[in-house]
Amino acid sequence: AVADPVDMLPGSLGRGSWCNEHDTMHKRLDIIEEKVIKTVEHLESEVKSLLNIISETTSNIPIAPGTPLKDIFDGKY
């Protein structure tokens, strides 16, 4: 069985099925991309909050005079 060449041509009236599937896939990918971006933004916010809490906590710890300070983050944050 040979496929109808008219159905195979881009822009023909027979293109509806694959075009709809293509559009649906792009819409789903857009939704996934939006969710990933929101998740990353949320995680960045959480990490910043945790780093602030750690920083505040460590700054309130009394240190004996002459004790060398160690940067647990090696200056990365």
All heavy atoms as a GROMACS GRO file, in nm:
protein
  596
    1ALA      N    1   0.086  -0.118   0.000
    1ALA     CA    2   0.000   0.000   0.000
    1ALA      C    3   0.089   0.123   0.000
    1ALA      O    4   0.170   0.141   0.088
    1ALA     CB    5  -0.089  -0.001   0.123
    2VAL      N    6   0.073   0.205  -0.099
    2VAL     CA    7   0.151   0.328  -0.112
    2VAL      C    8   0.072   0.442  -0.049
    2VAL      O    9  -0.048   0.456  -0.070
    2VAL     CB   10   0.181   0.358  -0.260
    2VAL    CG1   11   0.256   0.487  -0.274
    2VAL    CG2   12   0.257   0.243  -0.322
    3ALA      N   13   0.143   0.524   0.028
    3ALA     CA   14   0.078   0.638   0.093
    3ALA      C   15   0.039   0.742  -0.011
    3ALA      O   16   0.107   0.759  -0.111
    3ALA     CB   17   0.172   0.699   0.196
    4ASP      N   18  -0.069   0.809   0.013
    4ASP     CA   19  -0.115   0.914  -0.076
    4ASP      C   20  -0.017   1.032  -0.069
    4ASP      O   21   0.003   1.088   0.037
    4ASP     CB   22  -0.255   0.958  -0.034
    4ASP     CG   23  -0.316   1.062  -0.128
    4ASP    OD1   24  -0.250   1.096  -0.230
    4ASP    OD2   25  -0.427   1.109  -0.099
    5PRO      N   26   0.048   1.069  -0.180
    5PRO     CA   27   0.147   1.177  -0.177
    5PRO      C   28   0.089   1.310  -0.132
    5PRO      O   29   0.158   1.392  -0.075
    5PRO     CB   30   0.199   1.185  -0.320
    5PRO     CG   31   0.116   1.096  -0.403
    5PRO     CD   32   0.032   1.012  -0.312
    6VAL      N   33  -0.040   1.334  -0.154
    6VAL     CA   34  -0.100   1.460  -0.111
    6VAL      C   35  -0.099   1.469   0.040
    6VAL      O   36  -0.076   1.575   0.098
    6VAL     CB   37  -0.244   1.472  -0.166
    6VAL    CG1   38  -0.312   1.596  -0.112
    6VAL    CG2   39  -0.242   1.475  -0.318
    7ASP      N   40  -0.121   1.357   0.109
    7ASP     CA   41  -0.119   1.356   0.256
    7ASP      C   42   0.022   1.376   0.310
    7ASP      O   43   0.039   1.414   0.426
    7ASP     CB   44  -0.175   1.224   0.310
    7ASP     CG   45  -0.326   1.214   0.292
    7ASP    OD1   46  -0.389   1.321   0.275
    7ASP    OD2   47  -0.379   1.102   0.296
    8MET      N   48   0.122   1.351   0.231
    8MET     CA   49   0.259   1.360   0.276
    8MET      C   50   0.318   1.500   0.260
    8MET      O   51   0.419   1.533   0.318
    8MET     CB   52   0.348   1.261   0.198
    8MET     CG   53   0.301   1.117   0.202
    8MET     SD   54   0.331   1.038   0.358
    8MET     CE   55   0.507   1.023   0.351
    9LEU      N   56   0.254   1.582   0.178
    9LEU     CA   57   0.309   1.714   0.149
    9LEU      C   58   0.284   1.811   0.264
    9LEU      O   59   0.172   1.821   0.314
    9LEU     CB   60   0.247   1.772   0.021
    9LEU     CG   61   0.278   1.701  -0.108
    9LEU    CD1   62   0.198   1.762  -0.223
    9LEU    CD2   63   0.427   1.708  -0.139
   10PRO      N   64   0.389   1.884   0.306
   10PRO     CA   65   0.367   1.989   0.408
   10PRO      C   66   0.272   2.094   0.351
   10PRO      O   67   0.280   2.131   0.235
   10PRO     CB   68   0.506   2.047   0.430
   10PRO     CG   69   0.601   1.947   0.374
   10PRO     CD   70   0.527   1.871   0.269
   11GLY      N   71   0.182   2.141   0.435
   11GLY     CA   72   0.089   2.244   0.392
   11GLY      C   73  -0.035   2.188   0.324
   11GLY      O   74  -0.125   2.262   0.289
   12SER      N   75  -0.042   2.058   0.305
   12SER     CA   76  -0.160   2.000   0.241
   12SER      C   77  -0.270   1.982   0.345
   12SER      O   78  -0.246   1.990   0.465
   12SER     CB   79  -0.125   1.866   0.177
   12SER     OG   80  -0.098   1.770   0.276
   13LEU      N   81  -0.389   1.956   0.299
   13LEU     CA   82  -0.501   1.939   0.390
   13LEU      C   83  -0.485   1.814   0.477
   13LEU      O   84  -0.544   1.804   0.583
   13LEU     CB   85  -0.632   1.931   0.310
   13LEU     CG   86  -0.670   2.058   0.234
   13LEU    CD1   87  -0.796   2.032   0.150
   13LEU    CD2   88  -0.693   2.174   0.328
   14GLY      N   89  -0.405   1.719   0.435
   14GLY     CA   90  -0.386   1.596   0.509
   14GLY      C   91  -0.285   1.606   0.621
   14GLY      O   92  -0.250   1.509   0.684
   15ARG      N   93  -0.235   1.722   0.648
   15ARG     CA   94  -0.128   1.737   0.747
   15ARG      C   95  -0.180   1.750   0.890
   15ARG      O   96  -0.103   1.755   0.984
   15ARG     CB   97  -0.042   1.858   0.715
   15ARG     CG   98  -0.110   1.989   0.747
   15ARG     CD   99  -0.023   2.107   0.710
   15ARG     NE  100  -0.077   2.225   0.774
   15ARG     CZ  101  -0.011   2.299   0.859
   15ARG    NH1  102   0.112   2.272   0.887
   15ARG    NH2  103  -0.067   2.403   0.916
   16GLY      N  104  -0.307   1.755   0.908
   16GLY     CA  105  -0.366   1.785   1.037
   16GLY      C  106  -0.318   1.698   1.151
   16GLY      O  107  -0.285   1.747   1.258
   17SER      N  108  -0.310   1.569   1.133
   17SER     CA  109  -0.277   1.477   1.241
   17SER      C  110  -0.137   1.501   1.296
   17SER      O  111  -0.119   1.523   1.416
   17SER     CB  112  -0.290   1.333   1.193
   17SER     OG  113  -0.251   1.244   1.294
   18TRP      N  114  -0.036   1.497   1.208
   18TRP     CA  115   0.101   1.513   1.259
   18TRP      C  116   0.124   1.655   1.306
   18TRP      O  117   0.200   1.680   1.399
   18TRP     CB  118   0.206   1.470   1.157
   18TRP     CG  119   0.218   1.557   1.036
   18TRP    CD1  120   0.159   1.539   0.916
   18TRP    CD2  121   0.298   1.676   1.023
   18TRP    NE1  122   0.195   1.639   0.829
   18TRP    CE2  123   0.279   1.724   0.892
   18TRP    CE3  124   0.381   1.746   1.110
   18TRP    CZ2  125   0.342   1.840   0.845
   18TRP    CZ3  126   0.444   1.861   1.062
   18TRP    CH2  127   0.424   1.906   0.932
   19CYS      N  128   0.058   1.752   1.246
   19CYS     CA  129   0.075   1.892   1.287
   19CYS      C  130   0.016   1.912   1.427
   19CYS      O  131   0.076   1.980   1.511
   19CYS     CB  132   0.007   1.984   1.186
   19CYS     SG  133   0.042   2.159   1.213
   20ASN      N  134  -0.099   1.853   1.451
   20ASN     CA  135  -0.161   1.863   1.584
   20ASN      C  136  -0.075   1.796   1.690
   20ASN      O  137  -0.059   1.847   1.800
   20ASN     CB  138  -0.301   1.802   1.583
   20ASN     CG  139  -0.400   1.887   1.507
   20ASN    OD1  140  -0.380   2.007   1.488
   20ASN    ND2  141  -0.508   1.825   1.461
   21GLU      N  142  -0.018   1.680   1.654
   21GLU     CA  143   0.070   1.610   1.748
   21GLU      C  144   0.194   1.695   1.777
   21GLU      O  145   0.238   1.704   1.891
   21GLU     CB  146   0.112   1.475   1.691
   21GLU     CG  147   0.001   1.374   1.688
   21GLU     CD  148   0.044   1.243   1.623
   21GLU    OE1  149   0.165   1.219   1.611
   21GLU    OE2  150  -0.046   1.166   1.585
   22HIS      N  151   0.248   1.759   1.675
   22HIS     CA  152   0.365   1.845   1.690
   22HIS      C  153   0.332   1.963   1.781
   22HIS      O  154   0.409   1.995   1.873
   22HIS     CB  155   0.409   1.893   1.551
   22HIS     CG  156   0.532   1.976   1.551
   22HIS    ND1  157   0.657   1.919   1.557
   22HIS    CD2  158   0.550   2.110   1.546
   22HIS    CE1  159   0.747   2.017   1.556
   22HIS    NE2  160   0.684   2.133   1.549
   23ASP      N  161   0.219   2.028   1.758
   23ASP     CA  162   0.177   2.141   1.841
   23ASP      C  163   0.154   2.098   1.985
   23ASP      O  164   0.193   2.167   2.079
   23ASP     CB  165   0.050   2.205   1.785
   23ASP     CG  166   0.075   2.282   1.656
   23ASP    OD1  167   0.192   2.313   1.627
   23ASP    OD2  168  -0.024   2.310   1.585
   24THR      N  169   0.090   1.982   2.002
   24THR     CA  170   0.064   1.930   2.137
   24THR      C  171   0.194   1.902   2.210
   24THR      O  172   0.209   1.935   2.327
   24THR     CB  173  -0.022   1.801   2.128
   24THR    OG1  174  -0.145   1.832   2.063
   24THR    CG2  175  -0.050   1.746   2.266
   25MET      N  176   0.291   1.844   2.139
   25MET     CA  177   0.420   1.815   2.200
   25MET      C  178   0.489   1.944   2.243
   25MET      O  179   0.544   1.953   2.353
   25MET     CB  180   0.509   1.736   2.104
   25MET     CG  181   0.641   1.696   2.165
   25MET     SD  182   0.752   1.593   2.066
   25MET     CE  183   0.699   1.609   1.901
   26HIS      N  184   0.485   2.046   2.159
   26HIS     CA  185   0.548   2.173   2.194
   26HIS      C  186   0.480   2.239   2.314
   26HIS      O  187   0.547   2.297   2.400
   26HIS     CB  188   0.549   2.269   2.074
   26HIS     CG  189   0.667   2.247   1.985
   26HIS    ND1  190   0.792   2.294   2.014
   26HIS    CD2  191   0.679   2.180   1.868
   26HIS    CE1  192   0.876   2.259   1.919
   26HIS    NE2  193   0.810   2.188   1.829
   27LYS      N  194   0.349   2.230   2.321
   27LYS     CA  195   0.277   2.285   2.436
   27LYS      C  196   0.318   2.213   2.564
   27LYS      O  197   0.340   2.275   2.668
   27LYS     CB  198   0.126   2.276   2.415
   27LYS     CG  199   0.074   2.374   2.311
   27LYS     CD  200  -0.074   2.355   2.285
   27LYS     CE  201  -0.119   2.445   2.171
   27LYS     NZ  202  -0.256   2.420   2.130
   28ARG      N  203   0.329   2.082   2.557
   28ARG     CA  204   0.370   2.004   2.674
   28ARG      C  205   0.513   2.039   2.715
   28ARG      O  206   0.545   2.053   2.833
   28ARG     CB  207   0.359   1.855   2.646
   28ARG     CG  208   0.217   1.806   2.639
   28ARG     CD  209   0.210   1.659   2.610
   28ARG     NE  210   0.071   1.614   2.601
   28ARG     CZ  211   0.035   1.496   2.557
   28ARG    NH1  212   0.126   1.409   2.517
   28ARG    NH2  213  -0.092   1.464   2.552
   29LEU      N  214   0.602   2.053   2.616
   29LEU     CA  215   0.740   2.091   2.646
   29LEU      C  216   0.747   2.230   2.708
   29LEU      O  217   0.828   2.255   2.798
   29LEU     CB  218   0.826   2.084   2.519
   29LEU     CG  219   0.857   1.943   2.469
   29LEU    CD1  220   0.927   1.951   2.334
   29LEU    CD2  221   0.941   1.867   2.569
   30ASP      N  222   0.663   2.322   2.662
   30ASP     CA  223   0.658   2.456   2.721
   30ASP      C  224   0.615   2.451   2.867
   30ASP      O  225   0.670   2.520   2.952
   30ASP     CB  226   0.563   2.547   2.642
   30ASP     CG  227   0.617   2.586   2.505
   30ASP    OD1  228   0.740   2.572   2.482
   30ASP    OD2  229   0.536   2.630   2.420
   31ILE      N  230   0.517   2.366   2.896
   31ILE     CA  231   0.471   2.350   3.034
   31ILE      C  232   0.582   2.291   3.121
   31ILE      O  233   0.607   2.338   3.232
   31ILE     CB  234   0.343   2.261   3.038
   31ILE    CG1  235   0.226   2.335   2.974
   31ILE    CG2  236   0.310   2.220   3.182
   31ILE    CD1  237   0.103   2.248   2.949
   32ILE      N  238   0.650   2.190   3.070
   32ILE     CA  239   0.760   2.128   3.144
   32ILE      C  240   0.871   2.229   3.168
   32ILE      O  241   0.925   2.239   3.278
   32ILE     CB  242   0.813   2.004   3.070
   32ILE    CG1  243   0.707   1.893   3.072
   32ILE    CG2  244   0.945   1.955   3.129
   32ILE    CD1  245   0.738   1.776   2.982
   33GLU      N  246   0.905   2.307   3.065
   33GLU     CA  247   1.010   2.408   3.078
   33GLU      C  248   0.974   2.511   3.186
   33GLU      O  249   1.056   2.547   3.270
   33GLU     CB  250   1.032   2.480   2.945
   33GLU     CG  251   1.141   2.586   2.951
   33GLU     CD  252   1.158   2.660   2.819
   33GLU    OE1  253   1.067   2.654   2.733
   33GLU    OE2  254   1.263   2.723   2.803
   34GLU      N  255   0.849   2.554   3.188
   34GLU     CA  256   0.803   2.651   3.288
   34GLU      C  257   0.814   2.592   3.429
   34GLU      O  258   0.859   2.658   3.522
   34GLU     CB  259   0.660   2.692   3.258
   34GLU     CG  260   0.606   2.799   3.352
   34GLU     CD  261   0.464   2.841   3.316
   34GLU    OE1  262   0.424   2.830   3.198
   34GLU    OE2  263   0.393   2.884   3.409
   35LYS      N  264   0.776   2.466   3.444
   35LYS     CA  265   0.784   2.400   3.575
   35LYS      C  266   0.929   2.386   3.620
   35LYS      O  267   0.960   2.405   3.738
   35LYS     CB  268   0.714   2.264   3.572
   35LYS     CG  269   0.564   2.274   3.567
   35LYS     CD  270   0.498   2.136   3.569
   35LYS     CE  271   0.348   2.149   3.567
   35LYS     NZ  272   0.280   2.020   3.577
   36VAL      N  273   1.018   2.351   3.527
   36VAL     CA  274   1.160   2.337   3.561
   36VAL      C  275   1.217   2.471   3.606
   36VAL      O  276   1.288   2.479   3.706
   36VAL     CB  277   1.240   2.279   3.442
   36VAL    CG1  278   1.389   2.292   3.464
   36VAL    CG2  279   1.202   2.134   3.418
   37ILE      N  280   1.184   2.578   3.533
   37ILE     CA  281   1.234   2.712   3.569
   37ILE      C  282   1.184   2.751   3.707
   37ILE      O  283   1.262   2.800   3.791
   37ILE     CB  284   1.192   2.815   3.463
   37ILE    CG1  285   1.270   2.792   3.334
   37ILE    CG2  286   1.214   2.957   3.513
   37ILE    CD1  287   1.220   2.873   3.215
   38LYS      N  288   1.056   2.730   3.735
   38LYS     CA  289   1.001   2.764   3.867
   38LYS      C  290   1.066   2.680   3.977
   38LYS      O  291   1.094   2.730   4.086
   38LYS     CB  292   0.849   2.745   3.868
   38LYS     CG  293   0.776   2.852   3.792
   38LYS     CD  294   0.626   2.831   3.797
   38LYS     CE  295   0.554   2.940   3.719
   38LYS     NZ  296   0.409   2.924   3.724
   39THR      N  297   1.092   2.552   3.949
   39THR     CA  298   1.155   2.466   4.048
   39THR      C  299   1.297   2.512   4.077
   39THR      O  300   1.339   2.519   4.193
   39THR     CB  301   1.157   2.319   3.999
   39THR    OG1  302   1.022   2.277   3.977
   39THR    CG2  303   1.223   2.227   4.099
   40VAL      N  304   1.372   2.547   3.974
   40VAL     CA  305   1.509   2.595   3.992
   40VAL      C  306   1.509   2.725   4.072
   40VAL      O  307   1.590   2.744   4.164
   40VAL     CB  308   1.580   2.614   3.856
   40VAL    CG1  309   1.711   2.689   3.871
   40VAL    CG2  310   1.604   2.479   3.791
   41GLU      N  311   1.418   2.817   4.040
   41GLU     CA  312   1.409   2.942   4.115
   41GLU      C  313   1.376   2.916   4.262
   41GLU      O  314   1.434   2.978   4.351
   41GLU     CB  315   1.303   3.034   4.053
   41GLU     CG  316   1.345   3.092   3.919
   41GLU     CD  317   1.233   3.167   3.849
   41GLU    OE1  318   1.117   3.160   3.894
   41GLU    OE2  319   1.262   3.232   3.747
   42HIS      N  320   1.286   2.823   4.287
   42HIS     CA  321   1.250   2.788   4.425
   42HIS      C  322   1.370   2.729   4.498
   42HIS      O  323   1.399   2.766   4.612
   42HIS     CB  324   1.133   2.689   4.424
   42HIS     CG  325   1.098   2.638   4.560
   42HIS    ND1  326   1.031   2.715   4.653
   42HIS    CD2  327   1.121   2.519   4.619
   42HIS    CE1  328   1.015   2.644   4.764
   42HIS    NE2  329   1.069   2.525   4.745
   43LEU      N  330   1.442   2.638   4.432
   43LEU     CA  331   1.558   2.576   4.494
   43LEU      C  332   1.669   2.678   4.520
   43LEU      O  333   1.735   2.673   4.625
   43LEU     CB  334   1.611   2.461   4.408
   43LEU     CG  335   1.521   2.338   4.402
   43LEU    CD1  336   1.574   2.239   4.300
   43LEU    CD2  337   1.507   2.274   4.537
   44GLU      N  338   1.690   2.772   4.428
   44GLU     CA  339   1.788   2.878   4.450
   44GLU      C  340   1.752   2.960   4.574
   44GLU      O  341   1.838   2.992   4.656
   44GLU     CB  342   1.797   2.971   4.328
   44GLU     CG  343   1.870   2.912   4.212
   44GLU     CD  344   1.869   3.004   4.090
   44GLU    OE1  345   1.784   3.095   4.083
   44GLU    OE2  346   1.954   2.983   4.002
   45SER      N  347   1.625   2.992   4.588
   45SER     CA  348   1.578   3.067   4.704
   45SER      C  349   1.601   2.989   4.834
   45SER      O  350   1.645   3.044   4.934
   45SER     CB  351   1.429   3.100   4.687
   45SER     OG  352   1.377   3.160   4.802
   46GLU      N  353   1.570   2.860   4.830
   46GLU     CA  354   1.590   2.776   4.948
   46GLU      C  355   1.737   2.767   4.986
   46GLU      O  356   1.772   2.775   5.104
   46GLU     CB  357   1.534   2.636   4.924
   46GLU     CG  358   1.384   2.629   4.917
   46GLU     CD  359   1.317   2.661   5.049
   46GLU    OE1  360   1.364   2.612   5.154
   46GLU    OE2  361   1.218   2.735   5.048
   47VAL      N  362   1.824   2.750   4.888
   47VAL     CA  363   1.968   2.741   4.915
   47VAL      C  364   2.018   2.872   4.975
   47VAL      O  365   2.095   2.872   5.072
   47VAL     CB  366   2.047   2.704   4.787
   47VAL    CG1  367   2.196   2.722   4.806
   47VAL    CG2  368   2.016   2.561   4.747
   48LYS      N  369   1.975   2.986   4.919
   48LYS     CA  370   2.016   3.116   4.973
   48LYS      C  371   1.970   3.131   5.117
   48LYS      O  372   2.044   3.180   5.203
   48LYS     CB  373   1.961   3.230   4.887
   48LYS     CG  374   2.034   3.245   4.756
   48LYS     CD  375   1.975   3.357   4.672
   48LYS     CE  376   2.042   3.364   4.537
   48LYS     NZ  377   1.983   3.468   4.451
   49SER      N  378   1.847   3.090   5.145
   49SER     CA  379   1.794   3.097   5.282
   49SER      C  380   1.877   3.010   5.376
   49SER      O  381   1.911   3.054   5.487
   49SER     CB  382   1.648   3.053   5.287
   49SER     OG  383   1.566   3.142   5.217
   50LEU      N  384   1.907   2.889   5.333
   50LEU     CA  385   1.987   2.799   5.417
   50LEU      C  386   2.127   2.855   5.441
   50LEU      O  387   2.180   2.848   5.553
   50LEU     CB  388   1.995   2.660   5.354
   50LEU     CG  389   1.867   2.578   5.358
   50LEU    CD1  390   1.882   2.454   5.272
   50LEU    CD2  391   1.829   2.542   5.499
   51LEU      N  392   2.188   2.912   5.337
   51LEU     CA  393   2.321   2.972   5.353
   51LEU      C  394   2.316   3.090   5.448
   51LEU      O  395   2.408   3.110   5.529
   51LEU     CB  396   2.378   3.012   5.218
   51LEU     CG  397   2.422   2.897   5.127
   51LEU    CD1  398   2.462   2.949   4.990
   51LEU    CD2  399   2.535   2.818   5.190
   52ASN      N  400   2.209   3.170   5.442
   52ASN     CA  401   2.194   3.282   5.535
   52ASN      C  402   2.178   3.233   5.678
   52ASN      O  403   2.237   3.289   5.771
   52ASN     CB  404   2.074   3.369   5.496
   52ASN     CG  405   2.101   3.455   5.376
   52ASN    OD1  406   2.216   3.487   5.345
   52ASN    ND2  407   1.997   3.493   5.305
   53ILE      N  408   2.100   3.129   5.697
   53ILE     CA  409   2.082   3.071   5.832
   53ILE      C  410   2.215   3.020   5.885
   53ILE      O  411   2.251   3.044   6.001
   53ILE     CB  412   1.975   2.959   5.829
   53ILE    CG1  413   1.837   3.019   5.804
   53ILE    CG2  414   1.978   2.878   5.958
   53ILE    CD1  415   1.729   2.916   5.775
   54ILE      N  416   2.289   2.949   5.800
   54ILE     CA  417   2.420   2.898   5.842
   54ILE      C  418   2.513   3.013   5.877
   54ILE      O  419   2.582   3.009   5.980
   54ILE     CB  420   2.482   2.809   5.731
   54ILE    CG1  421   2.403   2.680   5.718
   54ILE    CG2  422   2.629   2.781   5.759
   54ILE    CD1  423   2.441   2.596   5.596
   55SER      N  424   2.513   3.116   5.794
   55SER     CA  425   2.599   3.231   5.818
   55SER      C  426   2.563   3.300   5.950
   55SER      O  427   2.651   3.335   6.029
   55SER     CB  428   2.587   3.329   5.702
   55SER     OG  429   2.665   3.443   5.725
   56GLU      N  430   2.433   3.322   5.974
   56GLU     CA  431   2.388   3.385   6.098
   56GLU      C  432   2.422   3.299   6.219
   56GLU      O  433   2.463   3.349   6.323
   56GLU     CB  434   2.238   3.412   6.092
   56GLU     CG  435   2.200   3.520   5.993
   56GLU     CD  436   2.050   3.529   5.971
   56GLU    OE1  437   1.974   3.456   6.038
   56GLU    OE2  438   2.009   3.608   5.884
   57THR      N  439   2.403   3.169   6.205
   57THR     CA  440   2.430   3.078   6.316
   57THR      C  441   2.578   3.076   6.350
   57THR      O  442   2.616   3.084   6.468
   57THR     CB  443   2.383   2.935   6.280
   57THR    OG1  444   2.244   2.940   6.248
   57THR    CG2  445   2.405   2.840   6.395
   58THR      N  446   2.661   3.068   6.248
   58THR     CA  447   2.805   3.060   6.274
   58THR      C  448   2.860   3.193   6.325
   58THR      O  449   2.957   3.195   6.400
   58THR     CB  450   2.884   3.017   6.149
   58THR    OG1  451   2.856   3.107   6.044
   58THR    CG2  452   2.848   2.876   6.109
   59SER      N  453   2.796   3.303   6.289
   59SER     CA  454   2.846   3.433   6.337
   59SER      C  455   2.808   3.455   6.483
   59SER      O  456   2.869   3.539   6.550
   59SER     CB  457   2.792   3.547   6.250
   59SER     OG  458   2.652   3.560   6.265
   60ASN      N  459   2.712   3.381   6.536
   60ASN     CA  460   2.670   3.396   6.676
   60ASN      C  461   2.743   3.299   6.770
   60ASN      O  462   2.721   3.304   6.890
   60ASN     CB  463   2.519   3.374   6.688
   60ASN     CG  464   2.440   3.482   6.618
   60ASN    OD1  465   2.485   3.595   6.607
   60ASN    ND2  466   2.322   3.448   6.571
   61ILE      N  467   2.825   3.212   6.717
   61ILE     CA  468   2.898   3.118   6.800
   61ILE      C  469   3.018   3.190   6.861
   61ILE      O  470   3.098   3.249   6.790
   61ILE     CB  471   2.947   2.997   6.717
   61ILE    CG1  472   2.826   2.921   6.660
   61ILE    CG2  473   3.036   2.905   6.801
   61ILE    CD1  474   2.865   2.809   6.565
   62PRO      N  475   3.026   3.186   6.995
   62PRO     CA  476   3.141   3.253   7.058
   62PRO      C  477   3.271   3.178   7.025
   62PRO      O  478   3.277   3.056   7.027
   62PRO     CB  479   3.110   3.246   7.207
   62PRO     CG  480   3.007   3.140   7.222
   62PRO     CD  481   2.937   3.126   7.090
   63ILE      N  482   3.373   3.255   6.992
   63ILE     CA  483   3.502   3.198   6.954
   63ILE      C  484   3.605   3.240   7.057
   63ILE      O  485   3.615   3.358   7.093
   63ILE     CB  486   3.544   3.246   6.814
   63ILE    CG1  487   3.439   3.203   6.711
   63ILE    CG2  488   3.681   3.192   6.777
   63ILE    CD1  489   3.462   3.260   6.574
   64ALA      N  490   3.679   3.142   7.106
   64ALA     CA  491   3.784   3.172   7.202
   64ALA      C  492   3.893   3.255   7.134
   64ALA      O  493   3.924   3.232   7.017
   64ALA     CB  494   3.843   3.042   7.257
   65PRO      N  495   3.950   3.352   7.205
   65PRO     CA  496   4.056   3.434   7.146
   65PRO      C  497   4.173   3.347   7.098
   65PRO      O  498   4.211   3.250   7.162
   65PRO     CB  499   4.100   3.524   7.261
   65PRO     CG  500   3.988   3.520   7.360
   65PRO     CD  501   3.919   3.390   7.342
   66GLY      N  502   4.225   3.381   6.981
   66GLY     CA  503   4.338   3.309   6.926
   66GLY      C  504   4.301   3.185   6.846
   66GLY      O  505   4.388   3.121   6.789
   67THR      N  506   4.172   3.152   6.839
   67THR     CA  507   4.129   3.035   6.762
   67THR      C  508   4.129   3.071   6.613
   67THR      O  509   4.066   3.169   6.574
   67THR     CB  510   3.987   2.992   6.805
   67THR    OG1  511   3.985   2.966   6.944
   67THR    CG2  512   3.944   2.867   6.728
   68PRO      N  513   4.199   2.993   6.530
   68PRO     CA  514   4.198   3.024   6.386
   68PRO      C  515   4.060   2.996   6.326
   68PRO      O  516   3.993   2.900   6.363
   68PRO     CB  517   4.303   2.930   6.328
   68PRO     CG  518   4.317   2.820   6.428
   68PRO     CD  519   4.280   2.878   6.562
   69LEU      N  520   4.018   3.083   6.235
   69LEU     CA  521   3.889   3.066   6.169
   69LEU      C  522   3.906   2.984   6.043
   69LEU      O  523   4.004   2.999   5.971
   69LEU     CB  524   3.830   3.202   6.134
   69LEU     CG  525   3.800   3.296   6.250
   69LEU    CD1  526   3.749   3.429   6.196
   69LEU    CD2  527   3.698   3.235   6.343
   70LYS      N  528   3.812   2.896   6.020
   70LYS     CA  529   3.816   2.815   5.898
   70LYS      C  530   3.688   2.840   5.819
   70LYS      O  531   3.579   2.833   5.873
   70LYS     CB  532   3.827   2.666   5.933
   70LYS     CG  533   3.830   2.580   5.810
   70LYS     CD  534   3.863   2.438   5.841
   70LYS     CE  535   3.859   2.362   5.709
   70LYS     NZ  536   3.928   2.241   5.709
   71ASP      N  537   3.704   2.872   5.692
   71ASP     CA  538   3.592   2.894   5.603
   71ASP      C  539   3.547   2.758   5.549
   71ASP      O  540   3.614   2.698   5.466
   71ASP     CB  541   3.633   2.987   5.488
   71ASP     CG  542   3.517   3.020   5.394
   71ASP    OD1  543   3.404   2.972   5.418
   71ASP    OD2  544   3.541   3.094   5.298
   72ILE      N  545   3.432   2.710   5.599
   72ILE     CA  546   3.386   2.577   5.557
   72ILE      C  547   3.343   2.574   5.411
   72ILE      O  548   3.330   2.469   5.352
   72ILE     CB  549   3.271   2.525   5.648
   72ILE    CG1  550   3.150   2.615   5.637
   72ILE    CG2  551   3.320   2.508   5.789
   72ILE    CD1  552   3.026   2.558   5.705
   73PHE      N  553   3.320   2.690   5.351
   73PHE     CA  554   3.280   2.696   5.211
   73PHE      C  555   3.399   2.731   5.122
   73PHE      O  556   3.383   2.746   5.001
   73PHE     CB  557   3.170   2.800   5.191
   73PHE     CG  558   3.044   2.767   5.268
   73PHE    CD1  559   3.003   2.846   5.372
   73PHE    CD2  560   2.970   2.655   5.236
   73PHE    CE1  561   2.888   2.816   5.441
   73PHE    CE2  562   2.854   2.625   5.305
   73PHE     CZ  563   2.813   2.705   5.409
   74ASP      N  564   3.516   2.747   5.177
   74ASP     CA  565   3.638   2.782   5.101
   74ASP      C  566   3.618   2.906   5.016
   74ASP      O  567   3.667   2.917   4.906
   74ASP     CB  568   3.683   2.666   5.013
   74ASP     CG  569   3.730   2.545   5.093
   74ASP    OD1  570   3.785   2.565   5.203
   74ASP    OD2  571   3.706   2.433   5.048
   75GLY      N  572   3.540   3.004   5.067
   75GLY     CA  573   3.520   3.131   4.998
   75GLY      C  574   3.433   3.124   4.875
   75GLY      O  575   3.427   3.218   4.798
   76LYS      N  576   3.361   3.013   4.855
   76LYS     CA  577   3.280   2.997   4.734
   76LYS      C  578   3.145   3.065   4.747
   76LYS      O  579   3.077   3.084   4.647
   76LYS     CB  580   3.260   2.848   4.703
   76LYS     CG  581   3.390   2.780   4.664
   76LYS     CD  582   3.366   2.634   4.634
   76LYS     CE  583   3.499   2.567   4.600
   76LYS     NZ  584   3.486   2.424   4.583
   77TYR      N  585   3.102   3.100   4.867
   77TYR     CA  586   2.970   3.162   4.883
   77TYR      C  587   2.982   3.292   4.955
   77TYR      O  588   3.039   3.320   5.045
   77TYR     CB  589   2.875   3.068   4.958
   77TYR     CG  590   2.852   2.940   4.884
   77TYR    CD1  591   2.921   2.824   4.914
   77TYR    CD2  592   2.762   2.936   4.778
   77TYR    CE1  593   2.899   2.706   4.843
   77TYR    CE2  594   2.739   2.819   4.708
   77TYR     CZ  595   2.808   2.706   4.743
   77TYR     OH  596   2.785   2.591   4.673
   0.00000   0.00000   0.00000
